Amino acid sequence: MTAVQLPQGPPPGRFPRRVPVRQILCLVPLLLVAVVAVQHRAVLAEGFGQLRAAEWPWLLAAAGATCLTWVAAAFTRQGAVVDRLPRRRLLATQFAAGSANHLLPTGLGAGAVNLRFMTVCGIPLARSSAALALYLLAESVTRVTLLIALLLAFPDALHFGSLLPPGSVGPLLLAIVAVAAVAAVLLSLVRRVRTAALSFLRTALGELRSVHTRPSRALALWGGSLAFPALQAAGLVLVGLSLGLPVPPVHMAVAYLAATVAVAVVPTPGGIGSVEAALIVALVAAGAPAALATAVVLTYRIITVWLPLVPGAVTLGALVRLKVI
């Protein structure tokens, strides 16, 4: 008598069908956008309300400057590695990284997206991490250098007495010294941390030397990192002009750079909340009326953050689905 073969089910603990992980990940950015938008719905409503009072030619110019920041970021990312990256995918990744940066703590979103993009392009993880550190270093150095240069050229651009709360300098310096001391103790006492740090430093220095042996890469790295904050500041200046802010354009640019340098250490998603507050304080320190400074900042953040957020999230999901990142 012939034995009857019964159909076998899936092995225990396994799903009968493959879970569409990438399809699910495509929806995560849009879900995060919805959560952030609900949390900041009052700011969104007020910001969109300010758009009605602005002069549209200046706003369109501000939107154009915002779009150019993604091009500047792409140049800087390419300049941080010797390997040639695919241009179109690199530019699309910067647009998507901007959205990710506003959904995760400052710098982590863009860093994770670009790190994944470089590894998918075949660059080893150690060199990709070194390139990411080189990008952050170049962007920080050029931003601070630009701020110092403008302050030296226009020493009356900001009234620091109103910009810094009384007694805030001492605690800030103390916090910096404490962080440096903790890092020094970890490096000296924990061997694994010291070994990993030295290995990363050697890789980063090697990448730095390699990049600067090629003039095109060095120009892209430092030119793009200088253009990035300059274009961001230009966007704020153009929004200020659209709303008739009674502050000289150069002073508005100085206020923007000072505010962004100040909030660089605040771990909030994309600086949402902290950037608005710092920009308002900086513009007031530059001589702007508080109400008008608030209107300018809200309008600026609508153009640079909220309007690109949904298309950036869609692009991020598409890049995940296409396995670009």
C-alpha positions in Angstrom: 0.0 0.0 0.0 1.4 3.3 -1.1 2.1 5.9 1.7 0.3 9.2 1.3 2.6 12.2 1.2 1.2 15.0 3.3 2.1 18.5 2.4 4.7 19.9 4.7 4.3 23.3 6.3 6.9 25.9 6.9 9.6 25.1 9.4 8.8 26.1 13.0 9.6 29.7 13.7 9.6 30.7 10.1 7.1 32.9 8.2 5.2 31.1 5.4 6.0 34.0 3.1 9.0 36.3 3.0 8.4 39.4 5.0 8.8 42.5 2.7 11.3 44.2 4.9 12.3 46.8 2.3 8.7 47.7 1.4 8.0 48.2 5.1 11.2 50.4 5.4 10.0 52.5 2.5 7.0 53.6 4.6 9.0 54.4 7.8 10.2 57.9 6.6 6.6 59.0 5.7 5.4 57.7 9.1 8.1 59.7 10.9 7.2 62.8 8.9 3.6 62.5 10.0 4.6 62.2 13.6 6.9 65.2 13.5 4.3 67.3 11.6 1.6 66.5 14.3 4.0 67.4 17.1 4.8 70.8 15.4 1.4 71.5 13.9 1.1 74.9 15.6 4.5 76.0 14.2 3.5 74.7 10.7 0.2 76.6 10.8 1.8 79.9 11.8 4.7 79.5 9.4 2.4 78.9 6.4 0.3 81.9 7.5 3.4 84.1 7.3 3.9 83.1 3.6 0.9 85.3 2.6 2.6 88.5 3.8 5.9 87.8 2.0 7.1 89.0 -1.4 7.2 85.9 -3.6 10.3 86.7 -5.8 12.5 86.7 -2.7 10.9 83.5 -1.5 11.5 81.8 -4.9 15.1 82.9 -4.7 15.3 81.4 -1.1 13.9 78.1 -2.4 16.5 78.1 -5.2 19.3 78.7 -2.6 17.9 75.8 -0.6 18.0 73.5 -3.7 21.6 74.5 -4.3 22.6 73.4 -0.8 22.0 69.8 -1.8 24.3 70.3 -4.8 27.0 71.8 -2.4 26.5 68.8 -0.1 27.0 66.4 -3.0 30.2 68.1 -4.0 31.5 67.9 -0.4 30.6 64.2 -0.1 32.4 63.4 -3.4 35.4 65.5 -2.3 35.7 63.4 0.9 36.5 60.2 -1.0 38.9 59.4 -3.8 36.5 56.9 -5.4 34.2 58.2 -8.0 30.6 58.2 -6.8 27.6 58.0 -9.2 26.5 61.6 -9.6 22.7 61.3 -9.9 22.4 58.8 -7.1 24.8 61.0 -5.0 22.6 64.0 -5.5 19.4 62.1 -4.8 21.0 60.7 -1.6 21.7 64.2 -0.4 18.1 65.2 -0.9 16.9 62.2 1.0 19.6 62.6 3.7 18.3 66.1 4.4 14.9 64.6 5.2 16.4 61.9 7.3 18.4 64.6 9.2 15.2 66.3 10.2 13.7 63.1 11.5 16.6 61.8 13.6 19.0 63.6 16.1 21.1 66.2 14.3 23.6 64.7 11.9 22.7 61.1 12.6 20.1 60.8 9.8 22.3 62.2 7.1 25.3 60.4 8.4 23.6 57.0 8.4 22.1 57.5 4.9 25.5 58.6 3.4 27.4 55.9 5.2 25.1 53.2 3.8 25.3 54.8 0.3 29.1 54.7 0.3 29.2 51.1 1.4 26.7 50.1 -1.2 29.0 51.8 -3.8 31.8 49.4 -2.7 33.8 51.6 -0.3 34.8 49.7 2.8 33.1 50.6 6.0 36.3 52.0 7.6 37.0 54.3 4.7 33.3 55.3 4.5 33.4 56.3 8.2 36.6 58.2 7.6 35.0 60.1 4.7 32.0 60.9 6.9 34.3 62.3 9.6 36.3 64.3 7.0 33.0 65.8 5.7 31.9 66.8 9.2 35.3 68.3 9.9 35.4 70.3 6.7 31.9 71.6 7.1 32.5 72.6 10.7 35.8 74.3 10.0 34.5 76.3 7.1 31.3 77.3 8.9 33.2 78.6 12.0 35.9 80.2 9.7 33.2 82.0 7.7 31.5 83.2 10.9 34.8 84.5 12.4 35.7 86.2 9.1 32.4 88.0 9.0 32.6 89.0 12.6 36.0 90.5 12.1 34.8 92.4 9.0 31.5 93.4 10.7 32.2 93.6 14.5 28.9 95.3 15.2 26.7 92.6 13.5 25.7 91.0 16.8 25.2 92.4 20.2 26.5 89.5 22.3 25.2 90.9 25.5 21.7 90.0 24.4 22.7 86.9 22.6 24.3 85.1 25.6 22.3 84.8 28.9 24.2 86.1 31.9 26.4 83.5 33.5 26.1 81.1 30.6 29.7 81.1 29.5 31.1 79.5 32.6 28.9 76.4 32.6 29.4 76.0 28.8 33.2 76.0 29.2 32.9 73.6 32.2 30.8 71.2 30.1 33.3 71.2 27.3 36.2 70.6 29.7 34.2 67.7 31.4 33.5 66.0 28.0 37.2 66.3 27.0 38.2 64.9 30.4 35.9 61.9 30.1 37.2 61.2 26.5 40.8 61.4 27.8 40.0 58.9 30.6 38.3 56.5 28.3 41.2 56.6 25.8 43.8 56.1 28.5 42.1 53.4 30.6 40.0 51.3 28.1 42.3 49.5 25.7 39.6 48.6 23.2 38.4 52.2 22.9 42.0 53.4 22.5 42.8 50.7 19.8 39.6 51.5 17.9 40.2 55.2 18.1 43.8 54.9 16.9 42.8 52.6 14.0 40.1 55.0 12.9 42.5 58.0 13.2 45.0 56.2 11.0 42.3 55.4 8.4 41.0 59.0 8.5 44.5 60.5 8.1 45.2 58.2 5.2 41.9 59.2 3.5 42.8 62.9 4.1 46.2 62.5 2.4 44.7 60.6 -0.5 42.0 63.2 -1.1 44.4 66.1 -1.0 46.7 64.5 -3.6 44.0 65.1 -6.1 43.2 68.8 -6.6 39.7 68.2 -7.9 38.7 66.3 -4.8 40.3 68.9 -2.5 38.4 71.7 -4.4 35.1 69.8 -4.2 35.6 69.1 -0.4 36.5 72.6 0.7 34.6 74.5 -2.0 31.4 72.5 -1.3 31.8 72.8 2.5 32.1 76.6 2.2 29.2 77.0 -0.2 26.9 74.9 2.0 26.6 77.3 5.0 26.9 80.3 2.7 23.8 79.2 0.7 21.9 78.4 3.9 22.7 81.9 5.2 21.7 83.4 1.9 18.3 81.6 2.2 17.6 83.3 5.5 18.7 86.7 4.1 16.3 86.3 1.1 13.4 85.4 3.4 14.3 88.4 5.6 14.2 90.6 2.5 10.8 89.2 1.5 9.3 90.2 4.8 11.1 93.6 5.1 13.3 92.7 8.0 15.1 96.0 9.0 18.5 94.3 9.4 21.5 94.6 6.9 21.8 91.3 4.9 25.3 90.7 6.1 24.2 91.0 9.7 21.4 88.4 9.0 24.0 86.1 7.6 26.2 86.5 10.7 23.1 85.8 12.9 22.4 82.6 11.0 25.9 81.3 11.2 26.2 82.2 14.9 22.9 80.4 15.7 23.7 77.3 13.8 27.1 77.0 15.4 25.5 77.5 18.8 22.9 74.7 18.3 25.4 72.2 16.8 25.7 70.5 20.2 21.9 70.2 20.8 20.8 66.6 20.0 17.3 67.4 18.6 15.9 66.0 15.3 17.3 68.3 12.6 17.5 71.1 15.2 13.7 71.4 15.1 12.8 73.7 18.0 16.4 74.6 19.0 17.3 76.1 15.6 14.1 78.2 15.6 14.8 79.6 19.1 18.5 80.3 18.4 17.7 82.0 15.1 15.1 84.3 16.7 17.5 85.2 19.5 20.3 85.8 17.0 18.2 88.0 14.7 17.0 90.0 17.8 20.7 90.4 18.8 21.4 91.7 15.3 18.7 94.4 15.8 15.5 92.9 14.5 12.1 93.3 16.2 11.2 90.1 18.0 7.8 89.7 16.2 9.3 90.2 12.8 12.3 88.0 13.6 9.9 85.2 14.6 8.0 85.5 11.3 11.2 85.4 9.3 12.5 82.3 11.1 9.2 80.4 10.7 8.9 81.2 7.0 12.6 80.2 6.5 12.0 76.9 8.2 8.9 76.2 6.2 10.9 76.6 3.0 14.1 74.8 4.1 12.6 72.0 6.3 8.9 71.4 6.0 8.3 71.8 2.2 11.1 69.4 1.2 10.3 66.9 4.1 7.7 64.8 2.3 9.3 64.6 -1.1 12.6 63.9 0.7 11.0 61.1 2.6 9.5 59.7 -0.6 12.9 59.8 -2.2 14.5 58.1 0.8 11.9 55.3 0.6 12.5 54.9 -3.1 16.3 54.7 -2.6 15.8 52.0 0.0 13.5 50.0 -2.3 16.0 50.4 -5.2 18.8 49.2 -2.9 20.8 52.4 -3.5 21.1 52.7 0.2 
